[in-house]
Amino acid sequence: MTPYILVLYYSRNGSTLEMAKQIARGVEQVSGIEARLRTVPAVSTVTEATEAAIPASGALYCSEDDVKHCSGLILGSPTRFGNMAAPMKYFLDGTSGLWLNGDLINKPAAVFTSTSTLHGGQESTLLSMMLPLLHQGMVIAGIPYSEAAVSSTRTGGTPYGASHLASGDTPTKLSGDEIALCQALGKRIATLALKLIH
């Protein structure tokens, strides 16, 4: 089986999905590894509500096996009050079996987010998404300053991970710097994964 980087995201309005696609493009720039896009279902306060096992459109829902067998993980969520969205947190809370078995130890991981305001909590969201990955024993990687767009961006993009400022007339449209940083992050995790595999 070809090794893959799991690009696992939750997107409500499309911005985080667009980032996930660009990150997957970055992964695919590395020979010998592929990207696997997966999402998580929404959660509801109505406990009787259930989601179909397969979504009507878009990426498939992530399974525990998708996470278990990945060679690296790039996790993305929109920002909700400086933290990841509830559907992503709910999914991660269900991965204790992977933790008990040590399935993710020493695999590279990274994070990405989208906010509707410039100071909407991008960095705190990125940091909060790292916490469960650290508990899983993963090796966290950000975006180094050798990527010029980290310094030149006027929208999203941090050394903690890729980010997007989703505002204006076309909130899902990524800036050139945001695209470059998303692809650089995907490429970096794919490259690290291949080094850690061999």
N, C-alpha and C positions, 0 to 999 in steps of 0.2 A: 504494500500500500504506500502511495506517495505521501510523505509527511505534509502536514498542513498547519497553517496558522488559523486559529479560530478567531474571526472578527465577530464578536458577540455584542449586540447593541440593542437598545430600546429607543424608538423614535416615535414621537407623537405627531409632529407636524412636518417631518421630512428632512430637517437639517442634519440630525445625527445619522440618518440613513445615507445622505449624500457624503458625509465624512467617511462612513464605513466603506462606501464604494471606492473612494479615493485611497483609503488605507489598503483595501484589497488590491488595487492596482499597483501600489508600492510593493506589496508582498509578491505579486506575480512578476515583478521585475527581477526577482532572484531565481536563478535556475535551480531546479531540483526540489522545489517546495511550492505548494499552492495555497490559495486562500479559500476559506470556507465561511461564507456569510450566514449568520444565524441571528434570530431575534428571540425575544421572550414575550409571552402574552401579557396583555394588560391585566391589572388586578381590579377588583370591584369591591365596594363596601357591601354589596348584596351577595351574601355567602352562597346562595343557591345558584348564582350565575356561573356558567362554565364556558370555556373557550373550546372551539373545535380542535381536535388533535392536529389538524393541518390547517393553517390559515388560508382564507379565500384567495389572498394575493400576497405578493412579496416573499421575503425569505421564510424558510421553514423555522419552526420553533426549535430552539436548542434542546438537545437531549443530554442526559448525563454522560452518555458515551461520546458525544461530540466533544465535551470538555475533557473527559478522561484520556482520550487518545490523541489530543492535539499535541503538536510540538511546541506551540507557543500560543498565547492568548492576548488579544487586544480588545479591551473592554470599553464600551462607550454608552453614555447616557446623557440626556439633557439635564441641565441643572434644575434642581427643585430646592429653593431656599438654601443654596450652598452645599447641596448634597445630591447624591444620585437619585433618580426617580424610583418610586416604590416598586414598580415591576422588576427592575434590575435587582434591587435589594432583596425582594422576595425570592427571586431565582437563586441568588447567591446564598441566601439563608438555607436553601435546600441542598447545598453541596457538602454537607458534613461527611457523607460517605466517602467522598474523594479525599477529604482531609484525613479521615481515619486510616485510609489505605496509603496515604502519602503519594497519591497519583500525580500531583502537580509539582512535586518538589524538584527544584533545579530547572524548571522550564521558564523561558523568558516571558515577560508580560509587560504590557503598557496600557495606557488609558487615554480616552478622549471624551470631550464634552462640547456642548453647545449652549449658549445663553442668549437671551433676548436683549440684555443690557450689557454695556461694557464692564461694569463692576458688579455683575450678577452672581459672582461666586465661582468663576471658572476654576481657579486654583484650588479652592477648598473642596470642590467637587472631585477634581482629579485626585487630590490627596485622600479623600474619603474612599474612593474606589480602589485605591492601592491597599487599604487596610486588610480586606479579606484575602487579597492575593498574597500579601506577606504572611498571613496566617497559614495559607496553603503551601508556603515554602517556595513560592515562585521568585524569580530573579527579576526585579523591576528595572525597566530602562525608560528613560525619557528621551528628549530630543536635545542633542548637544549644541552648543553655540557655534560649532563648525558649520551648522546649517544656517546660511546667511539670513533666511527668512525669519528666524527667531528674533533677530535684532531689527529687521526692517519692517516687520508687520505692524500695521496700524489697525488691525481688526483682531482676529484670534491668533493664538499660537504662544505656547509657553515651553520652558525647558521641562516641565512636569508631564507634558503630553500635548497632543494636538487639541486645539479648541477653535470654536467658530462663534463669531458675533452675528447672531441671526436677527437682524433688524433692517428697517427700511422697506422699500417696495417689494423686494424679492428676498425674503429671509432665508430661503434655502440655498441661495446662490453663494458659493464659496468664493472668497477672494483668491487671487493668484498665490499669495503667500500661504493662505490656509491650505490650498491644494498641495503646494510644495511640501508643507510640513506634514500633512496627512500621508502623502506618499513616502516621505522620508522615514516616518515612524513605521509604516508597514515594511519597508525595505530593511530597516534596522532590526526589527524583531525577527524577520525571516532569516537574515544573515546570522544573527546570534543563535537562533534555533538550530541552524545547520551546523554551526561550530559546536554547540553543546551535544548534538546527536552523535558526532564522530569523535 
